[in-house]
């Protein structure tokens, strides 16, 4: 079986890590695998080198750009159609919004037998104006007509997809996004090394954040939360892991609020080193305004770090309120600060929640389990197609 994955770009991010791990796992099991991506640019880092070294075929299509551009999008559809006719894959599996729409239409044009799409997060969401949401909803319904199955990274994505009338529930299934679990093993040595690098004392409480420095990742909400919490607990120190287009803007706001000396910005970190930094956290603060199922939250819980997060999308499937962390209503900044302070004041609660989080996530997020489920899905769909 020849399986072709298509994604808009290979920055360092959850959808991209999921896709690369899927390609690697399927290749290791003897499938012929091709990964097609648009150009990867920007401060978020790149997984292109890893894809090129994966042992499977990697193709970059310059026309498959992230921004909406009708001319380039039509060209991308035409180029993808030509590639699919040349490659003759048995399965095309698309990821991310642009590649998901253009790729599925091109696959249908080329007569690909099985077309699958993964919903890593809804392309139309609460952060957008209603005309944009409506337009993307129409595109998703159009693309879904050419899709044999849709994979959701959280049960919440299934509920949102059905509620939006994209497709019937029968064509949807949840497959949690896999992680390389061995990278997320907590130890006292890893904790000491991270905190020593930041020049912190043992009694300081580290509140960490892992996200691109970008709109809708929640920094506009996080900075006021930090201001409130820092004013009430002098032990708090904040660590931001990631980079992005708004970095200078956020740094200026931290200076304006007197938080620069209490905040460490690590910049871009390779995925294989993220666990080393989480080891130094006491709490993860996740304030993103829009998610599928947040990968950073799962990684923190695997490292036995409890999480405070907004109660949105797939987050409640891993942040079990009062058990693995605290959930607060979306954009209730006061409640978020109070939850951080509650956890900061109680080391025993942090240990209990962290241990519960690791126990909850370990059996669900092994990347090999994800590949098992994808393989079963492809085989089932291919067999159904043959019977027809």
N, C-alpha and C positions, 0 to 999 in steps of 0.2 A: 504494500500500500504506500502510495506517495502522498504525503501530507504537506500542504503549503500554508504557512502562517503569514499573515500580512498585518503590519502595524504602521502607524503614521511616522513615528520616529523612535529611536532607541536611546533616549535620555535615561539617566538614572532615576527610575521611578517604579512604582508598584506594578503597573500594567506591563512595563517593559521587562522587569525581572521575571514576572510570571511567564511571559512569552518565551524568553530565552531558556528558562528552566524547562518549559514544555518541549521546546525543540531539542534540547540536550537529552532529556529523558527518552523521548521517542526515537532519537537517533541511536542511543545506546541499546534500545530494544530491537534494532534491526530495520526500522522503517526508513524509507527514503524521505528526507526532510528538506524543505526549502523555506527560508525565511526571507520575506521581502519587506523592505522598509523604505520610507521616504528619507530625505536628508536629515541628519542629526546635528543641530547647531545650538549654541546658547550656553549659559553659565551652569546649567544643571548637570553637566557631565555626560558621558557617553558609554554605552555598552557595546558599541560597534566592534571594538577589538575582541571582546569576548565572543561575540557572534561569529566573527571571522575565524576564530580559533576553535569553534565548536565541532568541526568535522562534518558539518552539513553545508549545503549550498546557501550562500548569502548573496542577495541581490539588492542594490540600492537604486531606487527610481527617483530621479530629481524632481519629476512633476508632482509627486505625492507630498505636497507641502501641508503644513498644519493649518495655515490661515485659509479662510473661505475665499476662493477665487474661482468663479465659474469657468473661466478660460482654462486655467491650469487643472481644475478638477475634471473637466471633460477630457483633457489630454491624459491625465492620470488614468482615467477609466479606460481610454483607448490603449494605453501602454500596458496596463494590467491585463486587459483582454488578450492582447497579443502574447504576453508572457504565459498566461494560463493555457492558451492554445499550443504554445511551444512545449511547455512543461507537461501538460496533460495530467495534472494531479487528480487523485481520487477524492481528496478532501481539500477544500479551502477553508481555513479558520481565521477569521478577522478579529482584530483588537483595536480599541480606541474609536472615537467617533468618526473622524474623516475616513480612515482606512476601512472602518466598518461599513459605511454607506457606499463609498466608491468601490471598495473591494468586492462586496457582495453583488453589486450590480454587474461588475465586470465578470465575476465568476459565473453569474447566470447567463450573461451574453455568450460566454465561452462554452457553455454546456457542461460545467463541472458537476459531477454526479452528486456530491454531498457538500453543502455549504453550512458552516457553523459560525456563530458570532459570540464573543464573550462580552458581557456588560460589566465593565470594571467600575463604572459609575454612570449614572444617567447623563446622556448628552444634553438633555434639557433639565434644568434644575432650578432651585429656589434663588440662585444668585443672578439669574438672567431676567431681563425685561420680558413681559408676557408675549410680545410678538415673536421674539427669538425662540422662546419655549415652544410656541405653537408651530413655528417653521420647522424646528428640529424634530418635533413630534411627528409631523407629517412625513418628513424624510425617513424617520425610523419605521413608521408603519409601512411605507413603500418598500424599504429594504427588507423588512421582515417577511414580506410576501415571497421573497426569493431565498428564505433561510429555512433549513430543515430542522435546526435546533438552536436555541439560544442558551448559553451558559451564563449563570449569574454568580458573582463572587460572594453573594450574601443572599439569604432568604428575603431580606428587605428589597432587594432589586427585583425579585420576582413579583412581589406585591405591587411595587411602583409600576412595573412594566404592564401588568394586567390592568391596573387601575387606569393607566393611560391609553388602554385599548390598542397596544402595539401588537400583541398576538395572544393566543389562548394559553392558558396555564400548562396545557399538555405538552407544549413545545419548549418549555422552560425547565431547567434543572440547576440546582446549586452545586458548584464545585469550588470549594474554598481554595484561595490562592496559596500555592505551596511555598514553603521556606526551606532553606538549608539549615536544618535544626542544629547541626553541630556548631554553627557559628554563634548560637545563642545559648551558651551554657554558662550559667553564673558561677563565679568563684571569687573568693576574697582577694586573690592576687590581681585579677582583672580590675576589681573595684579600686584597689589601692593604686594601681598604675594610672588609671584614668584621673583620679582625683589629685594625684601628685603632679600630673602634667598640667592641671588647671591651677595648681598652687593653693589647694583648699585644705582646711583643717577637717578632722574627722567629725567634729560636732556641727559642721555646716550642712544644711539641707539643700540638696541639688534638685531643682525642678528643671527637667529637660524637655526640649521640644525637637521633633524631627520633621522637617517639612521644607519644601522649596520656599525661598523668600519671595513670595509671589502673592498677588491678590487672590482672595478667596481661601487662602490657607489659614486665615484666622489671626494674623498678626495684628490687625487693627483692633481686634478684641483682646488678644493676649497682652498687649502692652499696658492697657488700663488695668487688667487683672493683676499683672506684675506690680504695678504701682501701688495698688491697694494692699496686696499681700506683703510686699516688701516693707511697707510702712509699719506693719504690725508684727513682723517677725524678722529681726535683724540677722538671723542665721541663714535666711534664704539666699541662695545664689542660683542664677539662671544660666543654662547652657543651651544654645541654639545650634543644631546640627543641620547644615544645608546651605545652599547658596541660591541666588536668583536675582532677577532684574530689579527688585525693590530694596536690595540690601542697603544702599547708601541712604535711602529715605528712612528706613527703619532705624539705622544706626543714629541718624540725626535726631529722631524722636526719642531714642533711649538717652542720648546726651541731654536733650531738653528736659527730660523728666528726672534726671539725676540717677539713671539706672545703668549707665555705661560701665561703671566700675564693678557692678554686681552682675554683669552679664558677659559670658564668654561666647563668642561666635567662632565656631570651629571651621567654617567654610565647608566646601564640598568634601565629602568623605566617601570613599569607595564602599559599595555594599558589603563586602567581606569584612570591613573594619567597623561597621556600625555597632555590632555587639560589644566591641571593646569600649565604646563610649557610653552605651546604655548601662554598662556595668557600674559606671560612676554615678548614675542617677539614683535618687531616692523616690522620685515621683515623675511620671510623664504627664505633661499638660498637652492635651490635643484639642485645639480650638478651630479646626478646619470647618468651613461653612458648607461643605459638600463632599461626600465620600461614597464609595461603594462599601467596602469593608477596609478600614484603615490598616495598612500593613505595619506602620510604625507602632500602632497600639498592640498588635499581636507580638511584635518583636520585643517590646518592653515587657509584656506579660511573660513571655518565654524566659526573659532575664530576671523574673521575679520582682519586677518593678510595677507597683500599682499605678492605675491610670485615673486621671480626672478628665472627662470629655463631655462634649455636648451630646444630648440624647437624639441623635439623628442617624438615618440610613442604617447601615449594618453594624454600627458601633455597639448597640445593646446586645448583639450576639456574642460579643467577647468581653465587654465591660459590663459585668453583672453587678448592678448597683448594690453596694454594701458587701459584696463578696469578692470581686476582683478589682474593684475601684469604685469611683463615684460618677454617676451621671447627673447632669444638670440640664435644665431646659435651654434650648438654643438661645444664645446671646443674653442669658441672665448672668451678667458679669459679676454681680455681687455674690450670687450663689456659687459661682465657680471659684472666686477668691476664698470664700468660706470653706469650700471643700478642700482646697489646697492647704489652708491653715489647719484644718482638722487633721489631715493626714500628716502634716509636718509636725504636729504636736504629739503624735502617738506612734512611736517606733514599732510597738507590738502590732498595731493595726496594719502598718505598712508591710511587716513581715508576713502576717497572716494572709492579707490580700495578694501579695506577690506570689506566695506559694500556691494559693488557689488558682491564680491566673496561669501559672506554668502548667499545673495539672489539667486545667481546662483546655489549653491550647495545644499541648504536645500531641495528642492523638488526632487532631483535626487539620494540622497545617504542615505535615510532612510533604515535601514536594513530590516524593515517590507516590504517595497516595493520590495526589492531584493527577499525575500521569496515568496511574491505574484507571482512574475514572474517565479521563479523556480517551484513553485507548478503548475502553469498553463502549463509550459513546460512539466513536468512529466505527467500530466493528458492527454495532447494532444498526446504525444508520445505513452502512454499506450493505449489510445483509437485507435490510428492508428494501433498499433500492433494487437489489438483485431480484428479490421475490416479485417486485412490481414489473 
